[in-house]
Amino acid sequence: MRQKIVAGNWKMNKNAEETEDLLNELIDKLPEDTQATIIVAPSFVNLASAVQHLEFTNIAVAAQNMHQTDSGAFTGEVSADMLKSVGVNTVILGHSERRSYFGETDALIADKTSTALRNDMTVIFCFGEELEDRKSGNHFNIVENQLKDGLFHISDSDWEKIVLAYEPVWAIGTGETASPDQAQEMHAFIRETVRSKFGSTIAENVSILYGGSVKPDNSKEIFSKADVDGGLIGGAALKASDFAAIVSGIA
């Protein structure tokens, strides 16, 4: 049975005091009876304190990125070992903002994924098409290539540590809207793409999250789709009541 997951990517928001305040609000507001795995991803500087703060809760902590090498002269970067040393065992890789703003390629993300897996970390692997890809009808090809170039080098056993997160970049902050049916269509395609290489067991067991502007008023319908296993939440993750309402949308 696939794992239901709701992950909040805080991006470059919340200082130390604000992080503690939001975590306290989440502890108070998140439903205790949810079947979903709940993850939050604060900034690097607040990861250690978040892990300590959430130690006795059902909320896990993830990092937003990591470097592809184990150590070295890479000023400003953070390694898998550093993350694990503060209790972080999950990392978001390949986010659309890392791809577009920082020029991360499929090859680099594949390398980062290999490093994370080698260090026994869970990877939330992000991918998705831009607006011009969707408008030109090239969206399936883009997604297929991102999956193949970024993940098809891993072993069958590695999939136990992979969570897929589809981000329709064209539906985030553009004024365009992705419908729940469009989300389901792409998620079904993603699952079939995984099946074509790794077989039905892996395809049916991998969780695929939707990352296209999920909000309290659309989460339940989106999460009800057969191949949508939860969400990677951006802006709405920064408000405890909204994030809790989204988590409540998981059946």
PyMOL commands that set and color helices and strands:
alter all, ss='L'
color gray80, all
select helices_A, chain A and resi 16-29+44-53+80-85+96-102+106-118+131-135+139-151+156-161+169-171+180-198+200-205+219-223+235-238+240-248
alter helices_A, ss='H'
color red, helices_A
select strands_A, chain A and resi 5-9+37-41+59-63+90-93+122-127+162-166+208-210+230-233
alter strands_A, ss='S'
color yellow, strands_A
deselect
rebuild
show_as cartoon
